[in-house]
Amino acid sequence: MLKRPSLRRKSKSEEINLNLVPILDAMITLISFLLFSSAFLAVVVIDTPAPVLADAKEVMEKNKKPPLNLTLRILDKQMYLEGGFGNLVNRKIDSNQEGLYDLNALHTALIEVKMKFPEETKLILMPTPGVAYESLVQIMDVARQFEKTDPTLFKKNPQTNVQEQETKLFPEVIFGNILSDNRNFSTEVKFT
Amino acid sequence: MRPTSILSRRKRRRINGGFELQLTSMMDVLVIILVFMLKSYSTNAVNFAASGKIQFPTSLAEELPGDGAHVIIEPDSISFDGEKVLNFTTLPEPSVTGSGYTIDETQLADGKHRIVPLYDALVRARDRVELMMSKAVVRDEKGNLKKPTFHGTLIIQADKDVRYDILKKIMFTAGSAGYKTFKLVTLRKET
């Protein structure tokens, strides 16, 4: 039934106001919880597998050629890079002018090795006991990836048969002397 | 007839009810913040509890820490999965490079390479995981059912001044206890 004109004039269309305050409370609580639990520091990890003892004959049969065994011996000041037991690669990297490890020289030497042996991905680290963890991380960084200014290396992807740019230098870094004694390094290989 | 003053007319026009805030726009902003934060929260796969006593080195690495047992090398002790397993006999001095982090020789075995309390804790953790795995069955890539194997990943949190000697002992101990992969924790270097 229609309302009388007099009543129609008086009736107001009432607005419904949602009570948003409890929702607001919940949101503030959620946001503060997320803010507290979120990490503002980006924590990353460097993977390094434990060295495994393998029979040299088996490895050679599997790979059909002797492994390069690219090894970096890290002393207190110098580094020695050798491959193929010193027959294929042998480089001595002295400390820089500030008396620290010359990471640029190491990176350049590793790039030269990578250009010669593009299939190689492993680098064995043999630090002396006194080397600081921070220095090891810096050395691993230099050894694991190419920098933007480095010469580009292309490698065929066996799945797609397309030449792709290599972004990793020696991504598999292994500590090779975990099982050995803390002997002082004495080399029979003549380093250049 | 009752006299109507200006004041009484104003009173009549006054709106009944309290003052209400317009919260809709504020809600919009909060919802956007909440969605953004939830999204960034979900990308952090691992709840990572880093020790406040240590300073991590910085690295260009990109891999995020996955699942694994945590070993924390603090200036005064070594902890494994939240429990202190060994106290160092000397504390590092800031002025002396490479000082501190000395382990009591009675706690070492296998030619001073293996840290016995840490080894025991690692073996106990391994046994627990293997016990749980013995009751589980997983499918491999081909869809065949198989028993899961223990991979043994150890996440090592160490101060940037820790010497390789200590790291080596920890890696040797973990290797002896059947842990095959080590993950060295660093902070991402901004390039």
Chai-1 contact restraints between the chains, C-beta under 6 A:
chainA,res_idxA,chainB,res_idxB,connection_type,confidence,min_distance_angstrom,max_distance_angstrom,comment,restraint_id
A,L20,B,L23,contact,1.0,0.0,6.0,A-B,restraint_1
A,L20,B,M27,contact,1.0,0.0,6.0,A-B,restraint_2
A,M27,B,L30,contact,1.0,0.0,6.0,A-B,restraint_3
A,M27,B,L34,contact,1.0,0.0,6.0,A-B,restraint_4
A,L30,B,L34,contact,1.0,0.0,6.0,A-B,restraint_5
A,I31,B,I33,contact,1.0,0.0,6.0,A-B,restraint_6
A,I31,B,L34,contact,1.0,0.0,6.0,A-B,restraint_7
A,L34,B,M37,contact,1.0,0.0,6.0,A-B,restraint_8
A,L34,B,Y41,contact,1.0,0.0,6.0,A-B,restraint_9
A,L41,B,L187,contact,1.0,0.0,6.0,A-B,restraint_10
A,A42,B,R188,contact,1.0,0.0,6.0,A-B,restraint_11
A,V43,B,F48,contact,1.0,0.0,6.0,A-B,restraint_12
A,V44,B,A61,contact,1.0,0.0,6.0,A-B,restraint_13
A,V44,B,E63,contact,1.0,0.0,6.0,A-B,restraint_14
A,V44,B,T186,contact,1.0,0.0,6.0,A-B,restraint_15
A,V44,B,R188,contact,1.0,0.0,6.0,A-B,restraint_16
A,V45,B,E63,contact,1.0,0.0,6.0,A-B,restraint_17
A,V45,B,P65,contact,1.0,0.0,6.0,A-B,restraint_18
A,V45,B,K183,contact,1.0,0.0,6.0,A-B,restraint_19
A,V45,B,V185,contact,1.0,0.0,6.0,A-B,restraint_20
A,I46,B,A61,contact,1.0,0.0,6.0,A-B,restraint_21
A,I46,B,L184,contact,1.0,0.0,6.0,A-B,restraint_22
A,D47,B,K183,contact,1.0,0.0,6.0,A-B,restraint_23
A,T48,B,F182,contact,1.0,0.0,6.0,A-B,restraint_24
A,P49,B,T181,contact,1.0,0.0,6.0,A-B,restraint_25
A,A50,B,G175,contact,1.0,0.0,6.0,A-B,restraint_26
A,A50,B,K180,contact,1.0,0.0,6.0,A-B,restraint_27
A,P127,B,Y164,contact,1.0,0.0,6.0,A-B,restraint_28
A,P129,B,Y164,contact,1.0,0.0,6.0,A-B,restraint_29
A,P129,B,D165,contact,1.0,0.0,6.0,A-B,restraint_30
A,G130,B,G98,contact,1.0,0.0,6.0,A-B,restraint_31
A,G130,B,R163,contact,1.0,0.0,6.0,A-B,restraint_32
A,V131,B,Y164,contact,1.0,0.0,6.0,A-B,restraint_33
A,A132,B,D161,contact,1.0,0.0,6.0,A-B,restraint_34
A,Y133,B,A158,contact,1.0,0.0,6.0,A-B,restraint_35
A,Y133,B,K160,contact,1.0,0.0,6.0,A-B,restraint_36
A,Y133,B,V162,contact,1.0,0.0,6.0,A-B,restraint_37
A,E134,B,P57,contact,1.0,0.0,6.0,A-B,restraint_38
A,E134,B,K160,contact,1.0,0.0,6.0,A-B,restraint_39
A,V137,B,P57,contact,1.0,0.0,6.0,A-B,restraint_40
A,V137,B,S59,contact,1.0,0.0,6.0,A-B,restraint_41
A,V137,B,T186,contact,1.0,0.0,6.0,A-B,restraint_42
A,D141,B,S59,contact,1.0,0.0,6.0,A-B,restraint_43
A,D141,B,L60,contact,1.0,0.0,6.0,A-B,restraint_44
A,I178,B,K168,contact,1.0,0.0,6.0,A-B,restraint_45
A,I178,B,M171,contact,1.0,0.0,6.0,A-B,restraint_46
A,I178,B,F172,contact,1.0,0.0,6.0,A-B,restraint_47
